[in-house]
Amino acid sequence: MTRVAVVYNDDAALASGGALDAIAVQGVVSCARAVAESLASRGHGVTLRALVGPAREVPALVDELDCDVVFNLVEAIGGDARLEPAFAWLCQLRGLPYTGSRPRAMTLCLEKPLAQAVLGAHGIAVPRHGVFERGDELLGDLRFPLIVKPAREDASHGIDAESVVRDETALRRRVRHVLELYRQPAIVEEFVDGREINAGLLAGPGGLEVLPLSEIDYSDFPPDLPRIVSYAGKWIETSRDWALTRVVAARDLDPATRERIEATARRAFDVLGLSGYGRVDVRLDARGVPWVIDVNPNPDVSPDAGFALAAARAGLPHAEVVERIVAAARRAGPGS
């Protein structure tokens, strides 16, 4: 039996964003409960611990943990996503093994422009992009259509139909929206309007495995709606975007394209230094080239989330998925 402390953030408010952005925070709470239940069903000793106070109280909580491994579901501290890597650092200082990626990988992936620069430097295809910190930066050689995102958010925060822009007026308006609401730079990318494929990666007994590929099915989207996963499509069950956005098994990929996607996902995982599990999202251009649009070092592992559903298609029940994640953490140790 392994003693596992499932630690997650339960924030009453976020440091940036709007009221609806808090919905995703409650998804972390549900995920933590499901992970705890699955581990307990396999005979492990499980405790649930929530981070609810300010950052100064977190070191004391870590000191109190009495476990063999920490299942790290902390995505923010005090509502600030920039502090996500800090909890992993504290576990390392305490000598506690913990699941998922190390602080360096988490920091790289949190800062999307930095992650893209690292990926591009290693020859991995990423969309051309620019970072807008004031809103009046020059476009340079960027070509429309473009997509505007907060530079350091995940879970589709700040993404809706207005994020895809086709002229400079719309671009400036959207950049101002990100700067004012999310209080961080905007990353502006050339929009790759092709098939969107998610590749989940999970450490197994024989090494890192690529789970069966998933695809975002945009076939029901009307012509006027950009083919993107919006925040509403991911989190707001009463929205039109939610009803239209479906995650399905990726089909009709020729063997060469499938191999390119899997190789790209493995390469991105290694280049950014991910550990244990992760997800790489790509878009295919007209030539079938996979362009990496996002790398998530600690993706949602709720039973109904895309990662777990992909694992289920590989014959892995939720309890085995989280058990593998714990086993990888124990092999890795506290990390460095």
C-alpha positions as CSV (number, residue, x, y, z in Angstrom):
1,M,0.0,0.0,0.0
2,T,1.2,3.5,-0.9
3,R,0.3,6.4,1.3
4,V,-0.8,9.2,-1.1
5,A,-1.7,12.8,-0.3
6,V,-3.9,14.2,-3.1
7,V,-3.3,18.0,-2.9
8,Y,-5.3,20.5,-4.9
9,N,-6.1,24.2,-4.9
10,D,-9.6,25.3,-3.8
11,D,-9.5,29.0,-4.6
12,A,-12.4,31.3,-3.7
13,A,-11.2,33.8,-6.2
14,L,-8.7,34.2,-9.1
15,A,-5.9,36.7,-9.4
16,S,-7.1,37.6,-12.9
17,G,-9.9,37.0,-15.3
18,G,-13.7,37.2,-14.9
19,A,-16.3,35.5,-12.7
20,L,-16.8,32.6,-15.2
21,D,-13.1,31.8,-15.1
22,A,-13.7,30.4,-11.6
23,I,-15.7,27.5,-13.0
24,A,-12.5,25.7,-14.0
25,V,-11.2,25.9,-10.5
26,Q,-14.1,23.8,-9.2
27,G,-13.1,21.2,-11.9
28,V,-9.9,20.7,-9.9
29,V,-11.8,19.9,-6.8
30,S,-13.9,17.3,-8.6
31,C,-10.8,15.8,-10.2
32,A,-9.1,15.5,-6.8
33,R,-12.0,13.6,-5.3
34,A,-12.1,11.2,-8.3
35,V,-8.4,10.6,-8.1
36,A,-8.7,9.8,-4.3
37,E,-11.5,7.4,-4.9
38,S,-9.7,5.6,-7.7
39,L,-6.5,5.2,-5.6
40,A,-8.5,4.0,-2.6
41,S,-10.3,1.4,-4.7
42,R,-6.8,-0.1,-5.4
43,G,-6.0,-0.3,-1.7
44,H,-3.9,2.8,-1.3
45,G,-4.1,5.0,1.8
46,V,-5.3,8.3,0.6
47,T,-5.8,11.7,2.2
48,L,-7.2,14.8,0.5
49,R,-5.6,18.2,1.3
50,A,-6.8,21.5,-0.1
51,L,-4.8,24.7,-0.5
52,V,-7.2,27.4,0.6
53,G,-5.1,30.0,2.2
54,P,-2.5,32.6,1.0
55,A,0.9,31.6,-0.3
56,R,2.6,32.1,3.0
57,E,0.6,29.2,4.6
58,V,1.6,26.6,1.9
59,P,5.1,25.7,3.4
60,A,3.5,24.7,6.7
61,L,0.9,22.5,4.9
62,V,3.7,20.8,3.0
63,D,5.6,20.2,6.3
64,E,2.5,18.5,7.7
65,L,2.2,16.0,4.8
66,D,2.8,12.4,6.0
67,C,2.8,10.3,2.9
68,D,4.9,8.3,0.5
69,V,4.0,10.4,-2.5
70,V,2.0,13.6,-3.2
71,F,-0.5,13.5,-6.1
72,N,0.0,17.1,-7.3
73,L,-3.2,18.7,-8.6
74,V,-2.2,22.3,-7.6
75,E,-2.8,24.6,-10.5
76,A,-2.5,27.9,-8.6
77,I,-1.8,29.3,-5.1
78,G,-4.0,32.0,-3.8
79,G,-5.7,32.1,-7.2
80,D,-2.5,33.0,-9.0
81,A,-1.5,30.5,-11.7
82,R,2.0,31.9,-11.8
83,L,2.7,30.2,-8.5
84,E,1.8,26.7,-9.8
85,P,5.4,25.5,-9.9
86,A,6.0,26.8,-6.3
87,F,4.2,23.8,-4.7
88,A,6.4,21.4,-6.6
89,W,9.5,23.2,-5.4
90,L,8.3,23.0,-1.8
91,C,7.8,19.2,-2.2
92,Q,11.3,18.9,-3.6
93,L,12.8,20.9,-0.7
94,R,10.9,18.7,1.7
95,G,12.2,15.5,-0.1
96,L,8.6,14.4,-1.0
97,P,8.1,12.5,-4.3
98,Y,5.3,14.1,-6.2
99,T,3.4,13.3,-9.4
100,G,3.8,15.0,-12.8
101,S,6.3,17.4,-14.1
102,R,9.2,19.2,-12.4
103,P,9.0,23.0,-11.7
104,R,11.2,23.9,-14.7
105,A,8.8,22.1,-17.2
106,M,5.8,23.7,-15.5
107,T,7.3,27.1,-15.7
108,L,8.2,26.7,-19.4
109,C,4.7,25.5,-20.3
110,L,3.0,28.2,-18.2
111,E,4.7,30.9,-20.2
112,K,3.5,30.0,-23.7
113,P,5.9,32.3,-25.6
114,L,8.8,30.8,-23.8
115,A,7.6,27.2,-24.5
116,Q,7.1,28.0,-28.2
117,A,10.6,29.5,-28.4
118,V,12.1,26.4,-26.9
119,L,10.1,24.1,-29.1
120,G,11.0,26.1,-32.2
121,A,14.7,26.1,-31.3
122,H,14.6,22.3,-31.3
123,G,13.1,22.2,-34.8
124,I,9.5,21.5,-33.7
125,A,6.9,23.2,-35.8
126,V,5.0,26.0,-33.9
127,P,2.9,28.8,-35.3
128,R,4.6,32.1,-35.9
129,H,3.7,34.4,-33.1
130,G,4.4,37.7,-31.3
131,V,4.0,38.9,-27.8
132,F,1.9,42.0,-27.1
133,E,2.6,43.6,-23.8
134,R,1.2,47.1,-24.5
135,G,-1.1,46.6,-27.4
136,D,0.6,48.9,-29.9
137,E,3.3,46.5,-31.0
138,L,3.9,46.1,-34.8
139,L,2.6,43.1,-36.5
140,G,5.8,42.3,-38.3
141,D,5.5,39.4,-40.7
142,L,2.4,37.8,-38.9
143,R,-0.4,37.0,-41.4
144,F,-4.1,36.9,-40.7
145,P,-6.1,35.1,-39.5
146,L,-4.5,35.2,-36.1
147,I,-5.6,33.9,-32.7
148,V,-5.1,36.0,-29.5
149,K,-4.6,34.2,-26.2
150,P,-3.5,35.1,-22.6
151,A,0.3,34.3,-22.5
152,R,0.2,32.3,-19.3
153,E,-3.2,30.6,-18.9
154,D,-4.4,27.1,-19.6
155,A,-7.8,25.3,-19.7
156,S,-8.9,27.7,-22.5
157,H,-9.1,30.7,-20.1
158,G,-9.6,33.8,-22.3
159,I,-10.6,31.9,-25.4
160,D,-13.8,32.6,-27.2
161,A,-15.1,33.3,-30.8
162,E,-13.6,36.8,-30.7
163,S,-10.1,35.3,-30.1
164,V,-9.7,34.6,-33.8
165,V,-9.2,37.9,-35.6
166,R,-9.0,38.6,-39.3
167,D,-8.0,42.3,-39.4
168,E,-6.0,44.7,-37.4
169,T,-8.9,46.5,-35.8
170,A,-10.2,43.2,-34.3
171,L,-6.7,42.3,-33.3
172,R,-6.1,45.5,-31.3
173,R,-9.5,45.2,-29.6
174,R,-8.8,41.6,-28.6
175,V,-5.3,42.3,-27.3
176,R,-6.7,45.1,-25.2
177,H,-9.3,42.7,-23.8
178,V,-6.6,40.2,-22.7
179,L,-4.3,42.9,-21.2
180,E,-7.1,44.5,-19.2
181,L,-9.0,41.4,-18.0
182,Y,-6.2,38.9,-17.5
183,R,-3.5,41.4,-16.6
184,Q,-0.8,39.7,-18.6
185,P,0.7,39.8,-22.1
186,A,-1.2,38.5,-25.1
187,I,0.4,35.9,-27.4
188,V,-0.7,36.4,-31.0
189,E,-0.3,33.4,-33.2
190,E,-1.0,32.6,-36.8
191,F,-4.1,30.5,-36.8
192,V,-3.7,27.0,-38.2
193,D,-7.2,26.1,-39.4
194,G,-6.9,22.4,-39.6
195,R,-7.7,19.2,-37.7
196,E,-6.9,19.5,-34.0
197,I,-5.4,16.4,-32.4
198,N,-4.6,15.7,-28.8
199,A,-1.9,13.3,-27.9
200,G,-1.8,12.0,-24.3
201,L,1.4,10.6,-23.0
202,L,1.7,8.3,-19.9
203,A,4.6,6.6,-18.3
204,G,4.2,2.8,-18.2
205,P,6.1,-0.3,-17.2
206,G,8.0,-0.2,-20.5
207,G,8.5,3.6,-20.7
208,L,6.6,6.5,-22.1
209,E,3.5,5.5,-24.0
210,V,1.4,7.6,-26.5
211,L,-2.3,7.0,-25.8
212,P,-4.8,6.6,-28.6
213,L,-5.0,10.0,-30.3
214,S,-8.1,12.1,-29.8
215,E,-9.6,14.8,-32.1
216,I,-11.7,17.8,-31.5
217,D,-14.7,17.2,-33.8
218,Y,-15.8,20.6,-35.3
219,S,-18.2,19.1,-37.8
220,D,-21.2,20.7,-36.2
221,F,-19.7,24.2,-36.0
222,P,-21.6,26.7,-38.2
223,P,-19.4,28.6,-40.7
224,D,-19.4,31.8,-38.7
225,L,-17.9,30.1,-35.6
226,P,-14.1,29.7,-35.4
227,R,-13.0,26.0,-35.0
228,I,-11.5,26.4,-31.6
229,V,-12.0,25.0,-28.1
230,S,-13.4,28.0,-26.3
231,Y,-13.6,28.4,-22.5
232,A,-17.4,27.9,-22.8
233,G,-16.9,24.8,-24.9
234,K,-14.7,23.3,-22.2
235,W,-16.5,24.4,-19.0
236,I,-20.0,25.9,-19.4
237,E,-22.4,23.0,-19.9
238,T,-25.3,25.3,-20.8
239,S,-23.5,27.0,-23.6
240,R,-23.8,26.5,-27.4
241,D,-20.1,26.0,-27.6
242,W,-20.3,23.1,-25.1
243,A,-23.1,21.4,-27.2
244,L,-21.1,21.8,-30.4
245,T,-17.6,20.8,-29.1
246,R,-17.0,17.0,-29.0
247,V,-13.8,15.1,-28.3
248,V,-13.7,11.8,-30.3
249,A,-11.2,9.1,-31.2
250,A,-9.0,10.4,-34.1
251,R,-10.0,8.5,-37.2
252,D,-8.9,8.4,-40.8
253,L,-5.3,9.3,-40.1
254,D,-2.9,7.7,-42.5
255,P,-0.1,5.8,-40.8
256,A,2.5,8.4,-41.8
257,T,0.5,11.3,-40.4
258,R,-0.2,9.3,-37.2
259,E,3.5,8.5,-36.8
260,R,4.4,12.2,-37.3
261,I,2.0,13.3,-34.6
262,E,3.2,10.7,-32.1
263,A,6.8,11.5,-32.8
264,T,6.1,15.3,-32.5
265,A,4.3,14.7,-29.2
266,R,7.2,12.6,-27.8
267,R,9.7,15.2,-28.9
268,A,7.8,18.1,-27.3
269,F,7.4,16.1,-24.1
270,D,11.2,15.5,-23.9
271,V,12.3,18.9,-25.0
272,L,10.2,20.7,-22.4
273,G,11.2,18.1,-19.7
274,L,7.8,16.8,-18.8
275,S,7.5,13.8,-16.4
276,G,5.0,11.1,-15.7
277,Y,2.2,12.2,-18.0
278,G,1.2,15.1,-20.2
279,R,-0.7,16.1,-23.3
280,V,0.4,17.7,-26.5
281,D,-2.1,19.5,-28.8
282,V,-1.4,19.9,-32.5
283,R,-3.1,21.3,-35.5
284,L,-2.5,19.7,-39.0
285,D,-1.9,21.9,-41.9
286,A,-2.9,21.1,-45.5
287,R,0.2,19.0,-45.9
288,G,-0.4,17.0,-42.8
289,V,2.4,18.7,-40.8
290,P,1.6,18.8,-37.1
291,W,2.0,22.2,-35.5
292,V,2.2,22.2,-31.7
293,I,-0.3,24.7,-30.3
294,D,-0.1,23.7,-26.6
295,V,1.8,21.5,-24.2
296,N,0.1,20.6,-20.9
297,P,2.4,19.1,-18.3
298,N,-0.2,18.1,-15.8
299,P,-3.5,17.7,-17.8
300,D,-6.9,17.1,-16.2
301,V,-7.1,13.4,-15.2
302,S,-10.8,13.5,-14.3
303,P,-12.6,10.3,-15.4
304,D,-14.6,12.2,-18.0
305,A,-11.7,14.3,-19.3
306,G,-10.0,13.7,-22.6
307,F,-6.9,12.2,-21.1
308,A,-8.7,9.5,-19.2
309,L,-11.0,8.8,-22.1
310,A,-8.0,8.2,-24.4
311,A,-6.5,5.9,-21.8
312,A,-9.8,4.0,-21.6
313,R,-9.6,3.4,-25.4
314,A,-6.2,1.8,-24.7
315,G,-7.9,-0.5,-22.1
316,L,-6.7,1.4,-19.1
317,P,-9.4,2.2,-16.4
318,H,-9.1,5.4,-14.4
319,A,-7.7,3.6,-11.4
320,E,-4.9,2.2,-13.4
321,V,-4.1,5.6,-15.0
322,V,-3.7,7.3,-11.6
323,E,-1.8,4.3,-10.2
324,R,0.7,4.6,-13.1
325,I,1.1,8.3,-12.4
326,V,1.9,7.5,-8.7
327,A,4.3,4.7,-9.7
328,A,6.2,7.1,-12.0
329,A,6.5,9.6,-9.2
330,R,7.9,7.1,-6.8
331,R,10.5,6.0,-9.4
332,A,11.5,9.6,-10.1
333,G,11.8,10.5,-6.4
334,P,11.7,14.1,-5.2
335,G,13.3,15.3,-8.4
336,S,15.7,18.1,-9.0
